[in-house]
Amino acid sequence: MTNYQRLLDAGLISPTAQFSDSDKALIESLSSDEVDAMISVHAKMGDFVQQHAQAAGLSPQKCAIGIVF
């Protein structure tokens, strides 16, 4: 399974999102451990983000977790 498909299945990528070929190449260049970490953070923080979005009157579907390195 591709990294893109794993992230899509885990809900990290919107089914309607469009990516350039270079974006797709970047996603596929991630290691399996990196993708696992992203999925884990999403699973642990997703409810937190949705709850705070709703409390702020925002659409949870339009909120995201931003991780800056």
mmCIF file of the N, C-alpha and C atoms, coordinates in Angstrom:
data_MODEL
# 
_entry.id   MODEL 
# 
loop_
_atom_site.group_PDB 
_atom_site.id 
_atom_site.type_symbol 
_atom_site.label_atom_id 
_atom_site.label_alt_id 
_atom_site.label_comp_id 
_atom_site.label_asym_id 
_atom_site.label_entity_id 
_atom_site.label_seq_id 
_atom_site.pdbx_PDB_ins_code 
_atom_site.Cartn_x 
_atom_site.Cartn_y 
_atom_site.Cartn_z 
_atom_site.occupancy 
_atom_site.B_iso_or_equiv 
_atom_site.pdbx_formal_charge 
_atom_site.auth_seq_id 
_atom_site.auth_comp_id 
_atom_site.auth_asym_id 
_atom_site.auth_atom_id 
_atom_site.pdbx_PDB_model_num 
ATOM 1   N N  . MET A 1 1  ? 0.855   -1.175 0.000  1.00 0.00 ? 1  MET A N  1 
ATOM 2   C CA . MET A 1 1  ? 0.000   0.000  0.000  1.00 0.00 ? 1  MET A CA 1 
ATOM 3   C C  . MET A 1 1  ? 0.905   1.243  0.000  1.00 0.00 ? 1  MET A C  1 
ATOM 4   N N  . THR A 1 2  ? 0.506   2.247  -0.759 1.00 0.00 ? 2  THR A N  1 
ATOM 5   C CA . THR A 1 2  ? 1.307   3.460  -0.841 1.00 0.00 ? 2  THR A CA 1 
ATOM 6   C C  . THR A 1 2  ? 1.139   4.321  0.417  1.00 0.00 ? 2  THR A C  1 
ATOM 7   N N  . ASN A 1 3  ? 2.090   5.215  0.646  1.00 0.00 ? 3  ASN A N  1 
ATOM 8   C CA . ASN A 1 3  ? 1.966   6.158  1.760  1.00 0.00 ? 3  ASN A CA 1 
ATOM 9   C C  . ASN A 1 3  ? 0.721   7.015  1.581  1.00 0.00 ? 3  ASN A C  1 
ATOM 10  N N  . TYR A 1 4  ? 0.487   7.449  0.354  1.00 0.00 ? 4  TYR A N  1 
ATOM 11  C CA . TYR A 1 4  ? -0.702  8.266  0.069  1.00 0.00 ? 4  TYR A CA 1 
ATOM 12  C C  . TYR A 1 4  ? -1.963  7.522  0.493  1.00 0.00 ? 4  TYR A C  1 
ATOM 13  N N  . GLN A 1 5  ? -2.074  6.256  0.124  1.00 0.00 ? 5  GLN A N  1 
ATOM 14  C CA . GLN A 1 5  ? -3.265  5.480  0.449  1.00 0.00 ? 5  GLN A CA 1 
ATOM 15  C C  . GLN A 1 5  ? -3.396  5.272  1.951  1.00 0.00 ? 5  GLN A C  1 
ATOM 16  N N  . ARG A 1 6  ? -2.282  5.021  2.627  1.00 0.00 ? 6  ARG A N  1 
ATOM 17  C CA . ARG A 1 6  ? -2.319  4.855  4.085  1.00 0.00 ? 6  ARG A CA 1 
ATOM 18  C C  . ARG A 1 6  ? -2.813  6.127  4.764  1.00 0.00 ? 6  ARG A C  1 
ATOM 19  N N  . LEU A 1 7  ? -2.306  7.280  4.324  1.00 0.00 ? 7  LEU A N  1 
ATOM 20  C CA . LEU A 1 7  ? -2.716  8.553  4.919  1.00 0.00 ? 7  LEU A CA 1 
ATOM 21  C C  . LEU A 1 7  ? -4.165  8.881  4.575  1.00 0.00 ? 7  LEU A C  1 
ATOM 22  N N  . LEU A 1 8  ? -4.584  8.550  3.380  1.00 0.00 ? 8  LEU A N  1 
ATOM 23  C CA . LEU A 1 8  ? -5.978  8.742  2.973  1.00 0.00 ? 8  LEU A CA 1 
ATOM 24  C C  . LEU A 1 8  ? -6.898  7.870  3.825  1.00 0.00 ? 8  LEU A C  1 
ATOM 25  N N  . ASP A 1 9  ? -6.556  6.604  3.965  1.00 0.00 ? 9  ASP A N  1 
ATOM 26  C CA . ASP A 1 9  ? -7.376  5.679  4.752  1.00 0.00 ? 9  ASP A CA 1 
ATOM 27  C C  . ASP A 1 9  ? -7.469  6.088  6.217  1.00 0.00 ? 9  ASP A C  1 
ATOM 28  N N  . ALA A 1 10 ? -6.409  6.714  6.726  1.00 0.00 ? 10 ALA A N  1 
ATOM 29  C CA . ALA A 1 10 ? -6.378  7.132  8.135  1.00 0.00 ? 10 ALA A CA 1 
ATOM 30  C C  . ALA A 1 10 ? -7.062  8.481  8.357  1.00 0.00 ? 10 ALA A C  1 
ATOM 31  N N  . GLY A 1 11 ? -7.495  9.124  7.271  1.00 0.00 ? 11 GLY A N  1 
ATOM 32  C CA . GLY A 1 11 ? -8.195  10.390 7.390  1.00 0.00 ? 11 GLY A CA 1 
ATOM 33  C C  . GLY A 1 11 ? -7.300  11.613 7.443  1.00 0.00 ? 11 GLY A C  1 
ATOM 34  N N  . LEU A 1 12 ? -6.020  11.455 7.142  1.00 0.00 ? 12 LEU A N  1 
ATOM 35  C CA . LEU A 1 12 ? -5.105  12.593 7.142  1.00 0.00 ? 12 LEU A CA 1 
ATOM 36  C C  . LEU A 1 12 ? -5.139  13.352 5.832  1.00 0.00 ? 12 LEU A C  1 
ATOM 37  N N  . ILE A 1 13 ? -5.604  12.727 4.794  1.00 0.00 ? 13 ILE A N  1 
ATOM 38  C CA . ILE A 1 13 ? -5.726  13.366 3.489  1.00 0.00 ? 13 ILE A CA 1 
ATOM 39  C C  . ILE A 1 13 ? -7.194  13.335 3.086  1.00 0.00 ? 13 ILE A C  1 
ATOM 40  N N  . SER A 1 14 ? -7.695  14.477 2.680  1.00 0.00 ? 14 SER A N  1 
ATOM 41  C CA . SER A 1 14 ? -9.073  14.559 2.214  1.00 0.00 ? 14 SER A CA 1 
ATOM 42  C C  . SER A 1 14 ? -9.188  13.867 0.859  1.00 0.00 ? 14 SER A C  1 
ATOM 43  N N  . PRO A 1 15 ? -10.247 13.104 0.655  1.00 0.00 ? 15 PRO A N  1 
ATOM 44  C CA . PRO A 1 15 ? -10.436 12.437 -0.637 1.00 0.00 ? 15 PRO A CA 1 
ATOM 45  C C  . PRO A 1 15 ? -10.545 13.423 -1.807 1.00 0.00 ? 15 PRO A C  1 
ATOM 46  N N  . THR A 1 16 ? -10.886 14.661 -1.517 1.00 0.00 ? 16 THR A N  1 
ATOM 47  C CA . THR A 1 16 ? -11.028 15.649 -2.587 1.00 0.00 ? 16 THR A CA 1 
ATOM 48  C C  . THR A 1 16 ? -9.765  16.484 -2.799 1.00 0.00 ? 16 THR A C  1 
ATOM 49  N N  . ALA A 1 17 ? -8.757  16.270 -1.963 1.00 0.00 ? 17 ALA A N  1 
ATOM 50  C CA . ALA A 1 17 ? -7.512  17.039 -2.095 1.00 0.00 ? 17 ALA A CA 1 
ATOM 51  C C  . ALA A 1 17 ? -6.794  16.674 -3.386 1.00 0.00 ? 17 ALA A C  1 
ATOM 52  N N  . GLN A 1 18 ? -6.180  17.666 -3.984 1.00 0.00 ? 18 GLN A N  1 
ATOM 53  C CA . GLN A 1 18 ? -5.419  17.431 -5.214 1.00 0.00 ? 18 GLN A CA 1 
ATOM 54  C C  . GLN A 1 18 ? -3.952  17.737 -4.946 1.00 0.00 ? 18 GLN A C  1 
ATOM 55  N N  . PHE A 1 19 ? -3.083  16.871 -5.431 1.00 0.00 ? 19 PHE A N  1 
ATOM 56  C CA . PHE A 1 19 ? -1.657  17.006 -5.200 1.00 0.00 ? 19 PHE A CA 1 
ATOM 57  C C  . PHE A 1 19 ? -0.915  17.027 -6.526 1.00 0.00 ? 19 PHE A C  1 
ATOM 58  N N  . SER A 1 20 ? 0.134   17.822 -6.554 1.00 0.00 ? 20 SER A N  1 
ATOM 59  C CA . SER A 1 20 ? 1.004   17.831 -7.734 1.00 0.00 ? 20 SER A CA 1 
ATOM 60  C C  . SER A 1 20 ? 1.844   16.554 -7.722 1.00 0.00 ? 20 SER A C  1 
ATOM 61  N N  . ASP A 1 21 ? 2.488   16.273 -8.831 1.00 0.00 ? 21 ASP A N  1 
ATOM 62  C CA . ASP A 1 21 ? 3.359   15.101 -8.893 1.00 0.00 ? 21 ASP A CA 1 
ATOM 63  C C  . ASP A 1 21 ? 4.486   15.217 -7.875 1.00 0.00 ? 21 ASP A C  1 
ATOM 64  N N  . SER A 1 22 ? 5.008   16.427 -7.661 1.00 0.00 ? 22 SER A N  1 
ATOM 65  C CA . SER A 1 22 ? 6.084   16.589 -6.686 1.00 0.00 ? 22 SER A CA 1 
ATOM 66  C C  . SER A 1 22 ? 5.572   16.384 -5.265 1.00 0.00 ? 22 SER A C  1 
ATOM 67  N N  . ASP A 1 23 ? 4.331   16.788 -4.985 1.00 0.00 ? 23 ASP A N  1 
ATOM 68  C CA . ASP A 1 23 ? 3.732   16.523 -3.668 1.00 0.00 ? 23 ASP A CA 1 
ATOM 69  C C  . ASP A 1 23 ? 3.591   15.018 -3.437 1.00 0.00 ? 23 ASP A C  1 
ATOM 70  N N  . LYS A 1 24 ? 3.107   14.322 -4.448 1.00 0.00 ? 24 LYS A N  1 
ATOM 71  C CA . LYS A 1 24 ? 2.938   12.872 -4.334 1.00 0.00 ? 24 LYS A CA 1 
ATOM 72  C C  . LYS A 1 24 ? 4.287   12.183 -4.130 1.00 0.00 ? 24 LYS A C  1 
ATOM 73  N N  . ALA A 1 25 ? 5.306   12.660 -4.838 1.00 0.00 ? 25 ALA A N  1 
ATOM 74  C CA . ALA A 1 25 ? 6.644   12.083 -4.681 1.00 0.00 ? 25 ALA A CA 1 
ATOM 75  C C  . ALA A 1 25 ? 7.162   12.310 -3.266 1.00 0.00 ? 25 ALA A C  1 
ATOM 76  N N  . LEU A 1 26 ? 6.892   13.488 -2.714 1.00 0.00 ? 26 LEU A N  1 
ATOM 77  C CA . LEU A 1 26 ? 7.315   13.771 -1.344 1.00 0.00 ? 26 LEU A CA 1 
ATOM 78  C C  . LEU A 1 26 ? 6.620   12.837 -0.355 1.00 0.00 ? 26 LEU A C  1 
ATOM 79  N N  . ILE A 1 27 ? 5.313   12.650 -0.520 1.00 0.00 ? 27 ILE A N  1 
ATOM 80  C CA . ILE A 1 27 ? 4.559   11.743 0.354  1.00 0.00 ? 27 ILE A CA 1 
ATOM 81  C C  . ILE A 1 27 ? 5.133   10.332 0.270  1.00 0.00 ? 27 ILE A C  1 
ATOM 82  N N  . GLU A 1 28 ? 5.434   9.897  -0.931 1.00 0.00 ? 28 GLU A N  1 
ATOM 83  C CA . GLU A 1 28 ? 5.958   8.539  -1.110 1.00 0.00 ? 28 GLU A CA 1 
ATOM 84  C C  . GLU A 1 28 ? 7.404   8.400  -0.620 1.00 0.00 ? 28 GLU A C  1 
ATOM 85  N N  . SER A 1 29 ? 8.109   9.524  -0.455 1.00 0.00 ? 29 SER A N  1 
ATOM 86  C CA . SER A 1 29 ? 9.490   9.454  0.038  1.00 0.00 ? 29 SER A CA 1 
ATOM 87  C C  . SER A 1 29 ? 9.559   9.274  1.553  1.00 0.00 ? 29 SER A C  1 
ATOM 88  N N  . LEU A 1 30 ? 8.430   9.451  2.238  1.00 0.00 ? 30 LEU A N  1 
ATOM 89  C CA . LEU A 1 30 ? 8.410   9.253  3.685  1.00 0.00 ? 30 LEU A CA 1 
ATOM 90  C C  . LEU A 1 30 ? 8.637   7.789  4.017  1.00 0.00 ? 30 LEU A C  1 
ATOM 91  N N  . SER A 1 31 ? 9.336   7.563  5.117  1.00 0.00 ? 31 SER A N  1 
ATOM 92  C CA . SER A 1 31 ? 9.541   6.180  5.552  1.00 0.00 ? 31 SER A CA 1 
ATOM 93  C C  . SER A 1 31 ? 8.255   5.654  6.179  1.00 0.00 ? 31 SER A C  1 
ATOM 94  N N  . SER A 1 32 ? 8.173   4.362  6.307  1.00 0.00 ? 32 SER A N  1 
ATOM 95  C CA . SER A 1 32 ? 7.018   3.733  6.938  1.00 0.00 ? 32 SER A CA 1 
ATOM 96  C C  . SER A 1 32 ? 6.878   4.218  8.385  1.00 0.00 ? 32 SER A C  1 
ATOM 97  N N  . ASP A 1 33 ? 8.002   4.379  9.077  1.00 0.00 ? 33 ASP A N  1 
ATOM 98  C CA . ASP A 1 33 ? 7.969   4.883  10.455 1.00 0.00 ? 33 ASP A CA 1 
ATOM 99  C C  . ASP A 1 33 ? 7.424   6.304  10.523 1.00 0.00 ? 33 ASP A C  1 
ATOM 100 N N  . GLU A 1 34 ? 7.778   7.145  9.553  1.00 0.00 ? 34 GLU A N  1 
ATOM 101 C CA . GLU A 1 34 ? 7.276   8.522  9.523  1.00 0.00 ? 34 GLU A CA 1 
ATOM 102 C C  . GLU A 1 34 ? 5.771   8.542  9.300  1.00 0.00 ? 34 GLU A C  1 
ATOM 103 N N  . VAL A 1 35 ? 5.289   7.718  8.400  1.00 0.00 ? 35 VAL A N  1 
ATOM 104 C CA . VAL A 1 35 ? 3.845   7.645  8.147  1.00 0.00 ? 35 VAL A CA 1 
ATOM 105 C C  . VAL A 1 35 ? 3.131   7.094  9.374  1.00 0.00 ? 35 VAL A C  1 
ATOM 106 N N  . ASP A 1 36 ? 3.709   6.076  10.004 1.00 0.00 ? 36 ASP A N  1 
ATOM 107 C CA . ASP A 1 36 ? 3.126   5.528  11.240 1.00 0.00 ? 36 ASP A CA 1 
ATOM 108 C C  . ASP A 1 36 ? 3.005   6.607  12.308 1.00 0.00 ? 36 ASP A C  1 
ATOM 109 N N  . ALA A 1 37 ? 4.044   7.447  12.446 1.00 0.00 ? 37 ALA A N  1 
ATOM 110 C CA . ALA A 1 37 ? 4.029   8.518  13.451 1.00 0.00 ? 37 ALA A CA 1 
ATOM 111 C C  . ALA A 1 37 ? 2.933   9.529  13.148 1.00 0.00 ? 37 ALA A C  1 
ATOM 112 N N  . MET A 1 38 ? 2.778   9.896  11.891 1.00 0.00 ? 38 MET A N  1 
ATOM 113 C CA . MET A 1 38 ? 1.725   10.843 11.520 1.00 0.00 ? 38 MET A CA 1 
ATOM 114 C C  . MET A 1 38 ? 0.343   10.285 11.834 1.00 0.00 ? 38 MET A C  1 
ATOM 115 N N  . ILE A 1 39 ? 0.141   9.024  11.524 1.00 0.00 ? 39 ILE A N  1 
ATOM 116 C CA . ILE A 1 39 ? -1.146  8.380  11.784 1.00 0.00 ? 39 ILE A CA 1 
ATOM 117 C C  . ILE A 1 39 ? -1.399  8.303  13.286 1.00 0.00 ? 39 ILE A C  1 
ATOM 118 N N  . SER A 1 40 ? -0.369  8.005  14.056 1.00 0.00 ? 40 SER A N  1 
ATOM 119 C CA . SER A 1 40 ? -0.497  7.911  15.509 1.00 0.00 ? 40 SER A CA 1 
ATOM 120 C C  . SER A 1 40 ? -0.872  9.260  16.121 1.00 0.00 ? 40 SER A C  1 
ATOM 121 N N  . VAL A 1 41 ? -0.204  10.316 15.707 1.00 0.00 ? 41 VAL A N  1 
ATOM 122 C CA . VAL A 1 41 ? -0.509  11.657 16.226 1.00 0.00 ? 41 VAL A CA 1 
ATOM 123 C C  . VAL A 1 41 ? -1.939  12.038 15.852 1.00 0.00 ? 41 VAL A C  1 
ATOM 124 N N  . HIS A 1 42 ? -2.326  11.757 14.630 1.00 0.00 ? 42 HIS A N  1 
ATOM 125 C CA . HIS A 1 42 ? -3.692  12.069 14.192 1.00 0.00 ? 42 HIS A CA 1 
ATOM 126 C C  . HIS A 1 42 ? -4.714  11.309 15.046 1.00 0.00 ? 42 HIS A C  1 
ATOM 127 N N  . ALA A 1 43 ? -4.443  10.048 15.302 1.00 0.00 ? 43 ALA A N  1 
ATOM 128 C CA . ALA A 1 43 ? -5.374  9.235  16.101 1.00 0.00 ? 43 ALA A CA 1 
ATOM 129 C C  . ALA A 1 43 ? -5.483  9.764  17.525 1.00 0.00 ? 43 ALA A C  1 
ATOM 130 N N  . LYS A 1 44 ? -4.372  10.229 18.078 1.00 0.00 ? 44 LYS A N  1 
ATOM 131 C CA . LYS A 1 44 ? -4.373  10.701 19.465 1.00 0.00 ? 44 LYS A CA 1 
ATOM 132 C C  . LYS A 1 44 ? -4.896  12.125 19.598 1.00 0.00 ? 44 LYS A C  1 
ATOM 133 N N  . MET A 1 45 ? -4.704  12.960 18.590 1.00 0.00 ? 45 MET A N  1 
ATOM 134 C CA . MET A 1 45 ? -5.047  14.373 18.688 1.00 0.00 ? 45 MET A CA 1 
ATOM 135 C C  . MET A 1 45 ? -6.306  14.759 17.917 1.00 0.00 ? 45 MET A C  1 
ATOM 136 N N  . GLY A 1 46 ? -6.799  13.886 17.069 1.00 0.00 ? 46 GLY A N  1 
ATOM 137 C CA . GLY A 1 46 ? -7.937  14.231 16.223 1.00 0.00 ? 46 GLY A CA 1 
ATOM 138 C C  . GLY A 1 46 ? -9.161  14.687 16.988 1.00 0.00 ? 46 GLY A C  1 
ATOM 139 N N  . ASP A 1 47 ? -9.530  13.965 18.036 1.00 0.00 ? 47 ASP A N  1 
ATOM 140 C CA . ASP A 1 47 ? -10.705 14.342 18.827 1.00 0.00 ? 47 ASP A CA 1 
ATOM 141 C C  . ASP A 1 47 ? -10.486 15.679 19.517 1.00 0.00 ? 47 ASP A C  1 
ATOM 142 N N  . PHE A 1 48 ? -9.274  15.915 20.007 1.00 0.00 ? 48 PHE A N  1 
ATOM 143 C CA . PHE A 1 48 ? -8.925  17.172 20.663 1.00 0.00 ? 48 PHE A CA 1 
ATOM 144 C C  . PHE A 1 48 ? -9.144  18.347 19.718 1.00 0.00 ? 48 PHE A C  1 
ATOM 145 N N  . VAL A 1 49 ? -8.656  18.212 18.505 1.00 0.00 ? 49 VAL A N  1 
ATOM 146 C CA . VAL A 1 49 ? -8.791  19.287 17.511 1.00 0.00 ? 49 VAL A CA 1 
ATOM 147 C C  . VAL A 1 49 ? -10.263 19.515 17.185 1.00 0.00 ? 49 VAL A C  1 
ATOM 148 N N  . GLN A 1 50 ? -11.018 18.456 16.993 1.00 0.00 ? 50 GLN A N  1 
ATOM 149 C CA . GLN A 1 50 ? -12.436 18.604 16.658 1.00 0.00 ? 50 GLN A CA 1 
ATOM 150 C C  . GLN A 1 50 ? -13.213 19.264 17.791 1.00 0.00 ? 50 GLN A C  1 
ATOM 151 N N  . GLN A 1 51 ? -12.933 18.871 19.026 1.00 0.00 ? 51 GLN A N  1 
ATOM 152 C CA . GLN A 1 51 ? -13.636 19.461 20.166 1.00 0.00 ? 51 GLN A CA 1 
ATOM 153 C C  . GLN A 1 51 ? -13.350 20.951 20.280 1.00 0.00 ? 51 GLN A C  1 
ATOM 154 N N  . HIS A 1 52 ? -12.106 21.339 20.099 1.00 0.00 ? 52 HIS A N  1 
ATOM 155 C CA . HIS A 1 52 ? -11.748 22.747 20.209 1.00 0.00 ? 52 HIS A CA 1 
ATOM 156 C C  . HIS A 1 52 ? -12.264 23.552 19.012 1.00 0.00 ? 52 HIS A C  1 
ATOM 157 N N  . ALA A 1 53 ? -12.334 22.938 17.875 1.00 0.00 ? 53 ALA A N  1 
ATOM 158 C CA . ALA A 1 53 ? -12.889 23.616 16.706 1.00 0.00 ? 53 ALA A CA 1 
ATOM 159 C C  . ALA A 1 53 ? -14.368 23.911 16.935 1.00 0.00 ? 53 ALA A C  1 
ATOM 160 N N  . GLN A 1 54 ? -15.088 22.929 17.427 1.00 0.00 ? 54 GLN A N  1 
ATOM 161 C CA . GLN A 1 54 ? -16.514 23.113 17.680 1.00 0.00 ? 54 GLN A CA 1 
ATOM 162 C C  . GLN A 1 54 ? -16.734 24.172 18.755 1.00 0.00 ? 54 GLN A C  1 
ATOM 163 N N  . ALA A 1 55 ? -15.912 24.156 19.801 1.00 0.00 ? 55 ALA A N  1 
ATOM 164 C CA . ALA A 1 55 ? -16.047 25.144 20.874 1.00 0.00 ? 55 ALA A CA 1 
ATOM 165 C C  . ALA A 1 55 ? -15.800 26.557 20.360 1.00 0.00 ? 55 ALA A C  1 
ATOM 166 N N  . ALA A 1 56 ? -14.963 26.681 19.337 1.00 0.00 ? 56 ALA A N  1 
ATOM 167 C CA . ALA A 1 56 ? -14.662 27.993 18.753 1.00 0.00 ? 56 ALA A CA 1 
ATOM 168 C C  . ALA A 1 56 ? -15.630 28.351 17.632 1.00 0.00 ? 56 ALA A C  1 
ATOM 169 N N  . GLY A 1 57 ? -16.591 27.475 17.356 1.00 0.00 ? 57 GLY A N  1 
ATOM 170 C CA . GLY A 1 57 ? -17.562 27.734 16.307 1.00 0.00 ? 57 GLY A CA 1 
ATOM 171 C C  . GLY A 1 57 ? -17.036 27.479 14.903 1.00 0.00 ? 57 GLY A C  1 
ATOM 172 N N  . LEU A 1 58 ? -15.989 26.681 14.808 1.00 0.00 ? 58 LEU A N  1 
ATOM 173 C CA . LEU A 1 58 ? -15.393 26.372 13.506 1.00 0.00 ? 58 LEU A CA 1 
ATOM 174 C C  . LEU A 1 58 ? -15.839 24.996 13.038 1.00 0.00 ? 58 LEU A C  1 
ATOM 175 N N  . SER A 1 59 ? -15.742 24.770 11.767 1.00 0.00 ? 59 SER A N  1 
ATOM 176 C CA . SER A 1 59 ? -16.055 23.459 11.209 1.00 0.00 ? 59 SER A CA 1 
ATOM 177 C C  . SER A 1 59 ? -14.890 22.517 11.485 1.00 0.00 ? 59 SER A C  1 
ATOM 178 N N  . PRO A 1 60 ? -15.115 21.411 12.192 1.00 0.00 ? 60 PRO A N  1 
ATOM 179 C CA . PRO A 1 60 ? -14.027 20.474 12.466 1.00 0.00 ? 60 PRO A CA 1 
ATOM 180 C C  . PRO A 1 60 ? -13.380 19.931 11.205 1.00 0.00 ? 60 PRO A C  1 
ATOM 181 N N  . GLN A 1 61 ? -14.131 19.855 10.117 1.00 0.00 ? 61 GLN A N  1 
ATOM 182 C CA . GLN A 1 61 ? -13.579 19.341 8.875  1.00 0.00 ? 61 GLN A CA 1 
ATOM 183 C C  . GLN A 1 61 ? -12.552 20.288 8.262  1.00 0.00 ? 61 GLN A C  1 
ATOM 184 N N  . LYS A 1 62 ? -12.587 21.542 8.677  1.00 0.00 ? 62 LYS A N  1 
ATOM 185 C CA . LYS A 1 62 ? -11.665 22.519 8.113  1.00 0.00 ? 62 LYS A CA 1 
ATOM 186 C C  . LYS A 1 62 ? -10.505 22.826 9.041  1.00 0.00 ? 62 LYS A C  1 
ATOM 187 N N  . CYS A 1 63 ? -10.431 22.121 10.142 1.00 0.00 ? 63 CYS A N  1 
ATOM 188 C CA . CYS A 1 63 ? -9.342  22.329 11.088 1.00 0.00 ? 63 CYS A CA 1 
ATOM 189 C C  . CYS A 1 63 ? -8.312  21.221 10.944 1.00 0.00 ? 63 CYS A C  1 
ATOM 190 N N  . ALA A 1 64 ? -7.105  21.555 11.272 1.00 0.00 ? 64 ALA A N  1 
ATOM 191 C CA . ALA A 1 64 ? -6.014  20.589 11.145 1.00 0.00 ? 64 ALA A CA 1 
ATOM 192 C C  . ALA A 1 64 ? -5.004  20.823 12.245 1.00 0.00 ? 64 ALA A C  1 
ATOM 193 N N  . ILE A 1 65 ? -4.186  19.835 12.439 1.00 0.00 ? 65 ILE A N  1 
ATOM 194 C CA . ILE A 1 65 ? -3.056  19.953 13.346 1.00 0.00 ? 65 ILE A CA 1 
ATOM 195 C C  . ILE A 1 65 ? -1.855  20.348 12.504 1.00 0.00 ? 65 ILE A C  1 
ATOM 196 N N  . GLY A 1 66 ? -1.214  21.419 12.862 1.00 0.00 ? 66 GLY A N  1 
ATOM 197 C CA . GLY A 1 66 ? -0.010  21.835 12.161 1.00 0.00 ? 66 GLY A CA 1 
ATOM 198 C C  . GLY A 1 66 ? 1.211   21.462 12.985 1.00 0.00 ? 66 GLY A C  1 
ATOM 199 N N  . ILE A 1 67 ? 2.099   20.731 12.395 1.00 0.00 ? 67 ILE A N  1 
ATOM 200 C CA . ILE A 1 67 ? 3.336   20.357 13.089 1.00 0.00 ? 67 ILE A CA 1 
ATOM 201 C C  . ILE A 1 67 ? 4.477   21.028 12.336 1.00 0.00 ? 67 ILE A C  1 
ATOM 202 N N  . VAL A 1 68 ? 5.221   21.860 13.047 1.00 0.00 ? 68 VAL A N  1 
ATOM 203 C CA . VAL A 1 68 ? 6.323   22.592 12.440 1.00 0.00 ? 68 VAL A CA 1 
ATOM 204 C C  . VAL A 1 68 ? 7.632   22.057 13.012 1.00 0.00 ? 68 VAL A C  1 
ATOM 205 N N  . PHE A 1 69 ? 8.552   21.776 12.126 1.00 0.00 ? 69 PHE A N  1 
ATOM 206 C CA . PHE A 1 69 ? 9.849   21.270 12.566 1.00 0.00 ? 69 PHE A CA 1 
ATOM 207 C C  . PHE A 1 69 ? 10.915  22.297 12.326 1.00 0.00 ? 69 PHE A C  1 
# 
